[in-house]
Amino acid sequence: MVRRVPEHELPSVEELIAKLKVAHTKNMVRLHFKDGSSEAGAVTYVERLGTGRIIDVTREVARDYNVYELAGIDIEGEI
């Protein structure tokens, strides 16, 4: 069972965008979504659209996301 993240615990959109700018250069990133799910892999991010994709090469899975769907970001070495 996944727990939805309460709004008061979420980082600001500006903080998430700053982390995504760093994360797109890393090999492994874990994105946590507001619905309680999370995905790990490499990320792409298009700032002007606020969208991107996380790609897990091992599982051969890709998921599109919008910055407003994110609850948090863990970057390799910071996890």
Summary of the structure (lengths in Angstrom):
residues: 79
radius of gyration: 11.8
end to end distance: 22.0
largest distance: 34.1
contacts: 197
relative contact order: 0.27
helix: 22%
strand: 41%
